[in-house]
Amino acid sequence: MCFGSSEAALFMSSGFFLSYIMCLVLYNLILTTCVKAIDAFLEELIVRRELADNFCFYQLHYDSLQGAWEWARKTLLDHAADKREHTYSKEQLEKAQTADPLWNASQLEMVHYGKMHGFMRMYWAKKILEWTSGPEEALEISIYLNNKYELDGRDPSGYVGCMWSICGVHDQGWRERPVFGKIRYMNYAGCKRKFDVDGYIAHVKKLVGEMRKRKAEDLPSQNEKAPRCL
């Protein structure tokens, strides 16, 4: 595990793990392990996963603003023209070139490691809504980056994660504010109250450094000759 994440979605997405087998294993651990942690994990494994599967199966517009509830579409469009403090292009976001070191860390973790913590995936997508011209562009960019870099990005949970963060799918309306309207809001200060932000950024910096070093070592040197094909 890393920062409280099981990373199970990566393996279930590829078919290495079956969810019901994991449930049976965890059921046998309940008496000897933290029950609250297992309950939270099972809620994600069963309830959230089933909600994502059903949404993508029954909702033809699972990857667009049309797939959101009417209240969410209305509030997002009402605030689409609101002034943004920062705006970034898709290229800048992909290269983690923003003024937010926490967001940059989550993007780099995804690019170099193929995943990011579930909590950070919510913050990551919501900041894209805050930094782009409107909900349609935010959704397009978040799905593009999620599908390109996340190992489990092209499954229902990946799409619904973006739709939840940006379009309020499986959520409720909250206090209205600029840009977000009634969509649930998340910010840097809230993250600092939840976890060790500096520790997470340092962890990702170390991880990215190790991944870059490993890739450099795997590349053949200029003096090495490529193997001849027989």
MARMI-983221 format. One record per atom (N, C-alpha, C, O): y, z, x. Coordinates in steps of 0.001 Angstrom, whole numbers. Each point is the difference from the previous one (the first is absolute). Last residue first. Example, Ala and Ser with C-alpha at 12.3 -4.5 7.8 and 13.67 -1.06 7.14 Angstrom:
REM MARMI-983221
((-2250; 7080; 12850))
((1190; 60; 820))
((1090; 730; -770))
((1108; 169; 509))
((-6828; -239; -219))
((1190; 0; -890))
((1200; 0; 900))
((-19; 665; 1036))
***
This chain:
REM MARMI-983221
((-11726; -36932; 18140))
((-1197; -754; 389))
((-372; -990; -1088))
((-981; -731; 140))
((5806; 3138; 1586))
((-896; -220; -1138))
((-1171; -861; 456))
((189; -1026; 654))
((2882; 4535; 2366))
((-288; -1398; -308))
((-977; -92; -1158))
((-960; 765; -90))
((4686; 3234; 1116))
((-1417; -386; 131))
((-217; -1446; -426))
((581; -471; -977))
((4108; 2052; 3110))
((-674; 68; -1292))
((-1447; -441; 168))
((-273; -911; 782))
((3030; 3173; 3243))
((-271; -1289; -613))
((-724; 200; -1328))
((-863; 869; -129))
((4474; 2355; 2986))
((-1354; -154; -504))
((-155; -1357; -665))
((883; -455; -728))
((3270; 2073; 2460))
((-883; -466; 1069))
((-1435; -207; -467))
((-794; -655; 675))
((4272; 2415; -3485))
((297; -1400; 288))
((-940; -571; 1059))
((-251; -1205; 38))
((-1580; 5201; -3131))
((1131; -197; 901))
((181; -1482; 299))
((-891; -809; -257))
((-1190; 2768; -4417))
((-385; -430; 1356))
((1235; -224; 860))
((1013; -509; -481))
((-1292; 4123; -3619))
((410; -1371; 284))
((-430; -394; 1405))
((172; 793; 926))
((-787; 3639; -2665))
((-1011; -938; -499))
((352; -1450; 290))
((-876; -865; -9))
((3823; 4502; 1046))
((-1172; 63; 875))
((-1068; -998; -417))
((-769; -478; 835))
((4627; 976; -3502))
((372; -599; 1281))
((-1182; -22; 956))
((-180; -959; 751))
((-318; 3129; -4893))
((63; -1450; -185))
((333; -703; 1307))
((-549; -1060; 302))
((593; 5756; -336))
((-1365; -496; -163))
((-21; -1518; -153))
((-856; -676; 570))
((5012; 2868; -426))
((-645; 58; 1309))
((-1409; -575; -68))
((-427; -732; 893))
((2799; 1202; -4901))
((581; -1071; 812))
((-643; -45; 1378))
((-261; -1080; 531))
((-980; 4586; -3401))
((-504; -1271; -511))
((531; -1170; 823))
((-741; -938; 297))
((2323; 5289; 673))
((-1408; -140; 380))
((-570; -1342; -450))
((-757; -637; 733))
((5144; 1729; -2053))
((-60; -186; 1446))
((-1422; -209; 484))
((-257; -856; 847))
((955; 1968; -5343))
((408; -1384; 257))
((-54; -297; 1492))
((-422; -1082; 406))
((-434; 5524; -1735))
((-1050; -897; -478))
((319; -1453; 325))
((-859; -736; 486))
((4111; 4050; 393))
((-1119; 108; 937))
((-1106; -979; -372))
((-572; -659; 869))
((4167; 951; -3807))
((475; -549; 1276))
((-1117; 24; 1040))
((-192; -968; 736))
((-583; 3043; -4884))
((-54; -1462; -102))
((446; -643; 1309))
((-585; -992; 436))
((886; 5684; -714))
((-1410; -415; -87))
((-117; -1524; -29))
((-832; -576; 701))
((5111; 2504; -945))
((-545; 111; 1355))
((-1457; -459; 41))
((-428; -660; 946))
((2496; 880; -5143))
((615; -1077; 785))
((-549; 4; 1428))
((-298; -1055; 560))
((-1037; 4575; -3392))
((-590; -1272; -426))
((547; -1157; 833))
((-759; -862; 444))
((2618; 5120; 223))
((-1370; -45; 504))
((-690; -1305; -357))
((-737; -564; 809))
((5012; 1437; -2542))
((82; -281; 1437))
((-1391; -91; 622))
((-243; -820; 885))
((522; 2062; -5444))
((422; -1385; 203))
((27; -355; 1483))
((-502; -1052; 398))
((-2166; 4715; -3338))
((680; -49; 1297))
((340; -1455; 331))
((-812; -720; 582))
((427; 2253; -5803))
((-843; 1; 1195))
((863; -96; 1255))
((1222; -131; -76))
((594; 729; -4481))
((-1433; -128; -270))
((-861; 158; 1252))
((-1072; 603; -59))
((5930; -647; -45))
((-458; 1209; -682))
((-1510; -6; -202))
((-614; 1055; -159))
((2731; -4810; 2029))
((112; 1106; 951))
((-442; 1316; -625))
((-497; 885; 695))
((757; -4765; -3401))
((-1145; -69; 916))
((27; 1165; 987))
((-1046; 562; 325))
((4700; -1102; -3214))
((-1176; 461; -730))
((-1243; -12; 866))
((-843; 891; -102))
((4823; -2687; 1840))
((102; 1459; -97))
((-1204; 580; -736))
((-506; 1059; 371))
((946; -5774; -99))
((-351; 586; 1294))
((-1; 1526; -68))
((-896; 652; 536))
((66; -3171; -5198))
((920; -184; 1121))
((-473; 773; 1233))
((-992; 727; -39))
((-239; -2841; -5440))
((-448; 745; 1174))
((990; -249; 1126))
((538; -1099; 127))
((-1202; 436; -5991))
((754; -145; 1246))
((-640; 834; 1104))
((-491; 1101; -251))
((-989; -3675; -4760))
((-78; 1198; 842))
((634; -263; 1369))
((-243; -1033; 624))
((1986; -1773; -4789))
((-1202; 22; 840))
((45; 1231; 904))
((1063; 374; 494))
((2407; -1944; -3607))
((-838; 1131; -399))
((-1331; 45; 756))
((-878; 798; -328))
((4862; -3274; 2607))
((-7; 203; -1438))
((-796; 1245; -339))
((292; 1084; 505))
((716; -3132; 3945))
((-1318; 327; -537))
((-26; 53; -1524))
((-1058; -160; -607))
((5265; -891; 2803))
((-1065; -830; 577))
((-1348; 254; -683))
((-624; -937; -496))
((4132; 4814; -403))
((253; -1372; 465))
((-1242; -622; 645))
((-833; 700; 576))
((-211; 2978; -4217))
((833; 4; 1198))
((216; -1446; 448))
((-716; -895; -448))
((-1676; 4432; -3728))
((534; -1297; 409))
((932; 147; 1195))
((798; 933; 79))
((-5176; 2135; -1397))
((1457; 0; -116))
((568; -1289; 580))
((-361; -410; 1103))
((-4527; -353; -2558))
((633; 1179; 592))
((1516; -99; -157))
((508; -939; -613))
((-5527; -1215; -1665))
((1394; -143; 366))
((576; 1314; 509))
((-364; 1075; -476))
((-4890; -2169; 1155))
((926; 194; -1106))
((1423; -241; 477))
((240; -158; 1197))
((-5420; -1862; 384))
((959; 1081; 223))
((901; 101; -1225))
((-193; -724; -977))
((-3134; -2768; 1965))
((-725; 1276; -51))
((910; 1186; 318))
((-469; 1037; 470))
((2918; -5190; 897))
((-1289; -103; -684))
((-760; 1320; 140))
((-51; 576; 1087))
((4635; -1980; 663))
((-305; 1147; -845))
((-1293; -94; -783))
((-164; 709; -992))
((2398; -3740; 4442))
((110; -318; -1435))
((-402; 1140; -926))
((3; -178; -1218))
((-22; 473; 6140))
((1174; -814; -309))
((218; -174; -1498))
((1140; -17; -463))
((-4862; 2610; 2279))
((1182; 395; 759))
((1260; -715; -465))
((1066; 611; -84))
((-5333; -1716; -1814))
((376; 1380; -336))
((1325; 358; 662))
((892; 552; -643))
((-2788; -4701; 1722))
((524; -3; -1365))
((411; 1403; -443))
((995; 153; -709))
((-3097; -685; 4911))
((1329; -630; 21))
((637; 27; -1386))
((1197; 257; -132))
((-5568; 1322; 423))
((860; 865; 798))
((1418; -542; 74))
((964; 754; -125))
((-4327; -3330; -1883))
((519; 1033; -896))
((866; 1000; 763))
((935; 566; -566))
((-3090; -3993; 3038))
((972; -576; -937))
((627; 1080; -877))
((1216; 22; -193))
((-4647; 1346; 3101))
((1154; -461; 759))
((1080; -569; -899))
((1180; 314; 161))
((-5351; 981; -1989))
((805; 1171; 348))
((1240; -388; 801))
((1043; 642; -122))
((-4309; -4023; -1073))
((837; 485; -1103))
((892; 1181; 356))
((1145; 65; -446))
((-2409; -3130; 4556))
((-824; 470; -1110))
((903; 595; -1084))
((1199; 156; 228))
((-42; -1928; 4321))
((-203; -1039; -1008))
((-927; 443; -1127))
((-614; -837; -664))
((1865; 3600; 4617))
((1191; -446; -727))
((-250; -950; -1140))
((788; -34; -946))
((-3277; 2809; 4545))
((-410; 18; -1404))
((1104; -561; -896))
((70; 325; -1185))
((586; -208; 5833))
((-1400; -405; -53))
((-531; -4; -1431))
((-924; -749; -318))
((6118; -138; 1715))
((-893; 1085; -404))
((-1438; -513; -93))
((-249; -1046; -599))
((3859; -2015; 1722))
((-298; 973; 1045))
((-955; 1123; -403))
((-722; 515; 855))
((2218; -4335; -3715))
((-133; -555; 1348))
((-525; 1022; 1003))
((-778; -350; 888))
((1788; 1454; -5481))
((-1180; -861; 83))
((-236; -527; 1412))
((-1142; -236; 396))
((4998; 2878; -1231))
((-1194; 794; -281))
((-1267; -836; 165))
((-973; 446; 609))
((5176; -2575; -278))
((-272; 835; 1170))
((-1279; 810; -188))
((-796; 141; 929))
((2186; -2803; -4597))
((-240; -852; 1172))
((-385; 837; 1219))
((-996; -288; 663))
((2378; 2512; -4567))
((-1354; -538; -146))
((-359; -881; 1197))
((-1128; 43; 491))
((5506; 1653; -642))
((-951; 1105; 167))
((-1442; -493; -120))
((-861; 429; 768))
((4394; -3514; -1547))
((-85; 390; 1410))
((-1044; 1094; 201))
((-786; -57; 946))
((1681; -1386; -5379))
((-567; -1111; 780))
((-195; 399; 1457))
((-1039; -294; 590))
((3232; 3315; -3472))
((-1428; -78; -305))
((-670; -1096; 823))
((-1104; 188; 510))
((5767; 263; -181))
((-654; 1190; 546))
((-1504; -59; -209))
((-774; 322; 902))
((3480; -3659; -2856))
((-124; -182; 1445))
((-725; 1181; 633))
((-824; -183; 896))
((1693; 512; -5484))
((-909; -1128; 251))
((-212; -210; 1491))
((-1132; -168; 454))
((4261; 3514; -1990))
((-1418; 368; -113))
((-965; -1147; 284))
((-1076; 222; 555))
((5884; -441; 1845))
((-423; 347; -1348))
((-1489; 255; -56))
((-692; -160; 1006))
((3281; -695; 3071))
((957; -458; -1008))
((-376; 386; -1422))
((860; 1; -881))
((-2355; 3132; 5108))
((-54; -1440; -277))
((875; -340; -1204))
((578; 889; -626))
((-1574; 3634; 2460))
((622; -804; 1060))
((-9; -1507; -250))
((396; -767; 878))
((-2374; 4322; -3746))
((1368; 443; 286))
((733; -962; 933))
((1227; -83; -42))
((-5831; -573; -958))
((796; -210; -1216))
((1464; 330; 257))
((892; -704; -473))
((-3839; 1711; 3871))
((168; -1456; -73))
((788; -360; -1256))
((844; -895; 36))
((-2108; 5348; 559))
((1143; -346; 844))
((231; -1511; 21))
((1138; -450; 134))
((-4886; 2105; -2419))
((1226; 350; -718))
((1244; -305; 833))
((1037; -375; -548))
((-5388; -212; 2447))
((291; -1018; -1021))
((1309; 295; -727))
((750; -923; -317))
((-2212; 4091; 3586))
((183; -1315; 626))
((409; -1051; -1033))
((967; -731; 211))
((-2336; 5058; -1631))
((1354; 13; 568))
((363; -1372; 554))
((1107; -495; -211))
((-5506; 1008; -1290))
((932; 105; -1125))
((1438; -63; 497))
((811; -765; -522))
((-4219; 879; 3694))
((-29; -1298; -676))
((946; 4; -1200))
((612; -1022; -312))
((-1394; 5005; 2779))
((967; -889; 630))
((10; -1380; -648))
((1026; -681; 23))
((-4192; 3876; -1412))
((1338; 448; -390))
((1057; -933; 566))
((984; -314; -670))
((-5495; -485; 1928))
((272; -312; -1398))
((1380; 423; -468))
((647; -730; -750))
((-1580; -576; 5936))
((-342; 1095; -903))
((421; -341; -1430))
((1025; -648; -211))
((-2160; -3461; 3269))
((963; 1092; 106))
((-398; 1058; -1024))
((-739; -282; -944))
((-1495; -4405; 3835))
((80; 964; -1095))
((1223; 882; 192))
((590; 51; 1079))
((-2051; -3391; 2143))
((-632; -518; -1207))
((20; 943; -1174))
((-696; -245; -986))
((2564; 314; 5717))
((-1215; 766; -266))
((-715; -458; -1269))
((-1150; 372; -234))
((5332; -2277; 1969))
((-840; 162; 1188))
((-1337; 676; -284))
((-952; -158; 764))
((4246; -719; -4264))
((-139; -1234; 766))
((-1027; 150; 1123))
((-822; -890; 217))
((1994; 4695; -2879))
((-748; -989; -771))
((-263; -1261; 821))
((-1107; -537; -27))
((3790; 3894; 1901))
((-1366; 502; -138))
((-862; -1023; -737))
((-1145; -248; 380))
((5713; -619; -55))
((-685; -241; 1270))
((-1437; 505; -37))
((-895; -616; 578))
((3634; 1483; -4323))
((-225; -1441; 130))
((-763; -325; 1284))
((-917; -821; -15))
((2262; 5270; -702))
((-1064; -367; -941))
((-321; -1487; 80))
((-1164; -391; -86))
((4754; 2035; 2688))
((-1280; 518; 491))
((-1142; -406; -928))
((-1066; -399; 468))
((5480; -634; -1746))
((-430; -840; 1119))
((-1362; 444; 522))
((-850; -828; 327))
((2923; 3480; -3591))
((-521; -1243; -571))
((-510; -914; 1109))
((-1064; -606; -132))
((3144; 4505; 1534))
((-1241; 337; -704))
((-626; -1256; -593))
((-1205; -217; 124))
((5468; -29; 2014))
((-1111; 132; 955))
((-1332; 338; -663))
((-1058; -366; 512))
((5500; -2355; -2263))
((-807; 1151; -401))
((-1203; 134; 937))
((-945; -780; -114))
((4231; -2848; -30))
((684; 1194; 495))
((-777; 1279; -295))
((470; 1096; 308))
((-2808; -6066; 550))
((873; 654; -970))
((643; 1221; 642))
((-327; 368; 1129))
((-3307; -4115; 95))
((1364; 43; 528))
((955; 559; -1057))
((895; -701; -472))
((-5939; -626; 801))
((420; 1409; -26))
((1387; 183; 604))
((225; 914; 793))
((-2716; -5098; -1736))
((125; 443; 1392))
((473; 1448; 109))
((284; 479; 1098))
((-754; -2560; -5348))
((-1300; -197; 645))
((16; 503; 1441))
((-1013; 484; 504))
((5045; -485; -2972))
((-922; 1025; -477))
((-1350; -117; 699))
((-593; 1008; 386))
((3799; -4300; 506))
((426; 1283; 553))
((-944; 1121; -421))
((-340; 868; 804))
((-389; -5128; -2644))
((-308; -7; 1432))
((392; 1327; 648))
((-743; 530; 827))
((1843; -1330; -5357))
((-1441; 208; 147))
((-378; 81; 1475))
((-862; 795; 377))
((5821; 650; -1364))
((-808; -1177; -307))
((-1480; 346; 145))
((-356; 1054; 525))
((4384; 2505; -1898))
((-752; -575; 1110))
((-783; -1214; -480))
((-405; -78; -1160))
((4752; 3912; -86))
((-877; -1077; -459))
((-650; -636; 1222))
((636; -185; 1038))
((2221; 5080; -2690))
((-560; -888; 1019))
((-784; -1107; -701))
((-607; 230; -1046))
((3082; 2563; -1672))
((594; 464; 1261))
((-456; -868; 1161))
((782; -306; 900))
((-346; -1545; -6014))
((-943; 638; 916))
((727; 440; 1268))
((866; -713; 507))
((606; -418; -5974))
((291; -103; 1429))
((-1029; 783; 812))
((-313; 1147; -318))
((-849; -3404; -4521))
((650; 1178; 583))
((186; -180; 1503))
((-807; -647; 668))
((-1407; -2339; -4017))
((1231; -391; 704))
((728; 1189; 622))
((1095; -168; 538))
((-5137; 689; -3132))
((-312; -960; 1067))
((1227; -362; 825))
((-115; -280; 1193))
((-655; 3284; -5216))
((547; 496; 1269))
((-238; -969; 1163))
((229; 353; 1157))
((-1734; -1242; -5649))
((1336; 562; -230))
((670; 404; 1307))
((1225; -45; 118))
((-5731; -1380; -98))
((926; -1129; -126))
((1423; 479; -253))
((955; -632; 452))
((-4347; 3889; -265))
((100; -666; 1300))
((989; -1157; -42))
((794; -176; 924))
((-1815; 2475; -4929))
((800; 847; 886))
((159; -630; 1380))
((1050; 142; 625))
((-3748; -2410; -3858))
((1400; 93; -430))
((838; 802; 990))
((1086; -429; 388))
((-5775; 106; 274))
((662; -1286; 238))
((1484; 92; -326))
((845; -481; 755))
((-3440; 4221; -1794))
((158; -147; 1444))
((699; -1314; 345))
((891; -30; 849))
((-2019; 994; -5343))
((1058; 913; 439))
((275; -170; 1493))
((1146; 89; 442))
((-4733; -2555; -2382))
((1315; -508; -398))
((1128; 900; 494))
((1031; -494; 456))
((-5571; 379; 2387))
((359; 356; -1369))
((1424; -457; -296))
((799; -189; 917))
((-3430; -2616; 2783))
((510; 1361; -201))
((254; 260; -1480))
((115; -931; -797))
((-1515; -3322; 2814))
((-1100; 922; -257))
((438; 1429; -227))
((-829; 856; -308))
((3769; -4487; 1527))
((-472; -196; -1371))
((-1121; 963; -365))
((-235; 270; -1178))
((2020; -639; 5606))
((798; 865; -864))
((-426; -124; -1460))
((184; 933; -782))
((-3939; -2067; 4397))
((1379; -428; -247))
((693; 967; -944))
((-636; 854; -618))
((-4166; -1079; 1948))
((745; -61; 1257))
((1445; -456; -198))
((615; -530; 925))
((-4023; 926; -4436))
((-165; 1239; 769))
((832; 36; 1274))
((146; 1058; 613))
((-798; -3927; -4981))
((1163; 30; 895))
((-19; 1275; 853))
((1008; 695; 125))
((-4417; -1482; -3351))
((78; -1275; 714))
((1126; -5; 1026))
((-90; -687; 1018))
((-2887; 4805; -2984))
((1396; -440; 52))
((98; -1272; 844))
((-170; 35; 1219))
((-4039; 2231; -1837))
((518; -306; -1334))
((1435; -527; 3))
((413; -659; -955))
((-2776; 1845; 5053))
((-941; -801; -792))
((622; -454; -1320))
((-177; -1146; -414))
((2499; 4060; 3429))
((-82; -1352; 568))
((-944; -898; -799))
((161; -1221; -2))
((259; 5769; -1317))
((1307; -654; -92))
((-87; -1445; 490))
((487; -915; -665))
((-4297; 3700; 1089))
((243; -422; -1382))
((1326; -745; -140))
((91; -989; -727))
((-1201; 2864; 4945))
((-941; -1069; -351))
((284; -544; -1399))
((38; -1212; -210))
((2443; 4966; 1621))
((391; -1205; 735))
((-905; -1177; -358))
((482; -1108; -238))
((-1532; 5334; -1535))
((1242; -489; -594))
((440; -1304; 668))
((435; -936; -671))
((-4101; 3200; 2510))
((-352; -654; -1261))
((1242; -560; -695))
((-42; -1093; -565))
((706; 3605; 4474))
((-696; -1241; 331))
((-375; -779; -1267))
((144; -1221; -52))
((1785; 5510; -362))
((980; -984; 471))
((-652; -1342; 315))
((570; -1058; -266))
((-3472; 4616; -1142))
((1024; -300; -1008))
((932; -1112; 462))
((159; -1007; -689))
((-3654; 2387; 3774))
((-514; -421; -1307))
((1124; -456; -927))
((25; -1152; -433))
((903; 2628; 4955))
((-1191; -846; 107))
((-434; -571; -1349))
((-404; -1159; -89))
((4006; 4327; 458))
((378; -1286; 583))
((-1181; -976; -34))
((161; -1180; -313))
((-1002; 5507; -1124))
((982; -586; -927))
((449; -1365; 501))
((152; -935; -786))
((-2944; 3529; 3530))
((-741; -624; -1093))
((942; -631; -1026))
((-326; -1025; -599))
((2229; 3488; 4166))
((-642; -1212; 513))
((-733; -741; -1115))
((90; -1224; -98))
((1823; 5396; -872))
((1054; -998; 214))
((-596; -1317; 479))
((431; -1076; -415))
((-3346; 4729; -44))
((484; -431; -1318))
((1058; -1093; 139))
((-16; -988; -734))
((-1522; 3061; 4653))
((-1009; -909; -548))
((428; -516; -1365))
((-187; -1177; -306))
((2896; 4405; 2363))
((51; -1242; 771))
((-985; -1021; -555))
((319; -1185; -100))
((-315; 5517; -1751))
((1221; -723; -363))
((85; -1341; 726))
((398; -1006; -586))
((-3943; 4047; 1621))
((-186; -666; -1291))
((1228; -827; -374))
((-139; -1103; -530))
((-1921; 2514; 5400))
((1216; 189; -797))
((-88; -805; -1295))
((32; -1230; 20))
((-4720; 2551; 2048))
((1209; -633; 531))
((1172; 264; -941))
((-187; 505; -1107))
((-4466; 728; 299))
((246; 472; 1367))
((1296; -542; 595))
((328; 315; 1144))
((-2090; -1355; -5596))
((-214; 1441; 117))
((357; 538; 1378))
((204; 1204; 158))
((13; -5936; -1196))
((1011; 762; -733))
((-142; 1502; 214))
((1002; 707; 107))
((-3774; -4566; 1508))
((840; 756; 926))
((965; 951; -702))
((646; 823; 649))
((-3669; -3942; -2846))
((-824; 975; 714))
((807; 852; 969))
((-487; 1023; 482))
((2577; -4536; -2840))
((-456; 986; -982))
((-816; 1094; 679))
((97; 1174; -359))
((1292; -4971; 2839))
((1048; 1007; -160))
((-407; 1083; -995))
((372; 1162; 162))
((-3281; -4820; 460))
((95; 766; 1248))
((1017; 1123; -141))
((-258; 1134; 403))
((-135; -4167; -3955))
((-1186; 848; 88))
((34; 869; 1248))
((-364; 1175; -47))
((3773; -4389; -518))
((127; 1067; -1000))
((-1174; 967; 82))
((187; 1215; -68))
((-276; -5093; 2708))
((952; 965; 537))
((183; 1162; -960))
((139; 1145; 430))
((-2752; -4708; -1869))
((-704; 714; 1065))
((916; 1065; 600))
((-440; 1115; 279))
((2248; -4045; -3449))
((-848; 1003; -651))
((-819; 781; 1023))
((-314; 1169; -226))
((3207; -4743; 1671))
((739; 1165; -484))
((-918; 1052; -611))
((232; 1196; 177))
((-1615; -4458; 3873))
((38; -96; -1454))
((627; 1276; -538))
((-327; 1096; 457))
((710; -3836; 4562))
((-237; 1210; -775))
((0; -350; -1479))
((729; -893; -431))
((-225; -2625; 3436))
((-824; 875; 830))
((-367; 1289; -730))
((-1089; 542; 193))
((3973; -4463; -1607))
((-1355; 165; -509))
((-899; 884; 830))
((-1205; 54; -247))
((6075; -1247; 580))
((-890; -948; 674))
((-1452; 146; -429))
((-865; -735; 475))
((4265; 3600; -2188))
((513; -1344; -243))
((-914; -1060; 595))
((-114; -1103; -534))
((-691; 5696; 1334))
((-425; -406; -1343))
((464; -1412; -312))
((-696; -746; -689))
((2052; 2686; 4750))
((-1429; -280; 22))
((-522; -427; -1371))
((-891; -844; -95))
((5459; 2086; 698))
((-265; -1101; 923))
((-1462; -420; -55))
((-317; -1188; 68))
((1867; 5007; -2467))
((296; -1270; -672))
((-305; -1195; 891))
((-399; -1057; -488))
((102; 5667; 2015))
((-1189; -527; -677))
((250; -1362; -627))
((-915; -818; -87))
((3709; 4156; 2742))
((-159; -1398; 404))
((-1205; -655; -682))
((-473; -1044; 448))
((2630; 5653; -757))
((-1419; -214; 286))
((-276; -1387; 560))
((-1017; -210; 660))
((5522; 3553; -256))
((-509; -1202; -660))
((-1452; -229; 396))
((-351; 101; 1176))
((3573; 3357; 510))
((-488; 282; -1340))
((-537; -1196; -748))
((-206; 88; -1210))
((1814; -366; 5786))
((1084; 495; -837))
((-458; 152; -1451))
((726; -367; -924))
((-4435; -1755; 3113))
((1263; -52; 722))
((1120; 405; -940))
((244; -674; -1001))
((-6175; 847; 1742))
((1197; 0; -826))
((1260; 0; 869))
((-17; 460; 1142))
***
